[in-house]
Amino acid sequence: MKKEAFLTKKQIEEIVGTYPTPFHIYDERGIRENAKALREAFAWNKGYKEFFAVKATPNPFLINILREYGCGCDCSSYTELMLCDAMGLEGKDIMFSSNDTPAAEFELAAKLGATINLDDITHISFLEKILGRLPETLSCRFNPGGYFSLGTDIMDNPGDAKYGFTTEQMFEGFRILKEKGVKNFGIHAFLASNTVTNEYYPTLARQLFELAVKLRDETGAHITFINLSGGIGIPYRPDQTPNDIRVIGESVRKVYEEVLTPAGMGDIAIYTELGRFMMGPYGALVTKVIHQKHTYKEYVGVDACAVNLMRPAMYGAYHHITVLGKEDAPCDHLYDVTGSLCENNDKFAIDRMLPEIEIGDYIVIHDTGAHGYAMGYNYNGKLKSAELLLREDGSVELIRRAETPKDYFATFDCFEIFDRLTGEGRADK
Ligand SMILES: *Cc1c(COP(=O)(O)O)cnc(C)c1O
């Protein structure tokens, strides 16, 4: 499939008059259409709810769009919980799926009335100690170990992952929780990441549904929801076929009716915690070519760097690139597209065939809507970019300003050097 940017060169030339590159820009129309399709795909399940994984794109303006489609939020840290609270989410709309959890985070999650998803059997007593008594509703994260395969394809390696209860611990954990008075139980698992196949959710669902029946039979626990979590991926590469969420929803329904309904468990709610699937394709990093370098390779230097998008440097992840205005030009030049960090892995593309590039060209780096801006950092003293929203009517709105040096130096604001760095008085004076 040809990957096309959701912006034209003409639009970008207008936007940069107000908001200089680099920036992340999000496509409201795409976000809405996808959220609607997800809701429809699972409409067969009465209690269905998507808890958007806040860590993917922690921007309240974007999350508020998803909330119009019935989405809640999945948090895994103190500040993510704070954000949801400030946005006015109710406890029932917050899932707290964390691991290695500090006491203060459990405390805040409980205070907000969030549904807590325990990552480990030892967290039962940890949580009880913090709260005095356990909440009425609790969920446990399951890790079956071994490899997660679809047919002959190994998708991921849960046996090597730090998350979740073992199978035995699920049974023991449910027994303990039941003794301690927990009334409603949930089961959660996240066994493969960025799956670009319609088979992941139904396969995972069968595993969890069968486990749910056994857990109910052996412990008597009242299971009220099953959380399929994240992991539905997006086609970062043009040769990949996108997931069809309608097919996925329908396949999960079939498994549900095969396993849960006959077991008298046809009232279980299905939850999801999708991040990448909700936002990934609907964000782009826009950057300008500022240098070209001809040494042992041909380098294109842009004004964004790995602090704006870490995935290529961190995982060698592929992000498709469009050179604006050259969409139909032949890709007959071989380039490395680099940022300016003093790190040789600061490359958005290595040995990529692209149209002939000139200084001043605008480049769109695709699929940065999830785990893009959010993973940003400040290495080399580089500042984080702005986030913009391309509205359905074509207008552009600033939804997070770019960092300034003052933001970068803010944690020196109790020291004298702050005055010289910023020309302003210290906060404590
Ligand atoms: C990261 C994460 C998600 C979202 O994962 P995606 O791959 O973005 O869908 C959901 N749940 C938990 C607990 C996570 O850590």
The ligand as a Gaussian input file, in Angstrom:
#p B3LYP/6-31G(d) Opt

LIG

0 1
 C        2.114000       0.217000      26.461000
 C        0.916000      -0.427000      27.018000
 C       -0.279000      -0.465000      26.303000
 C       -0.415000       0.062000      24.895000
 O        0.330000      -0.661000      24.014000
 P        0.233000      -0.404000      22.428000
 O        1.245000      -1.308000      21.851000
 O        0.545000       1.042000      22.247000
 O       -1.146000      -0.722000      22.016000
 C       -1.383000      -1.034000      26.924000
 N       -1.308000      -1.529000      28.172000
 C       -0.184000      -1.511000      28.897000
 C       -0.186000      -2.054000      30.272000
 C        0.966000      -0.967000      28.345000
 O        2.098000      -0.969000      29.060000

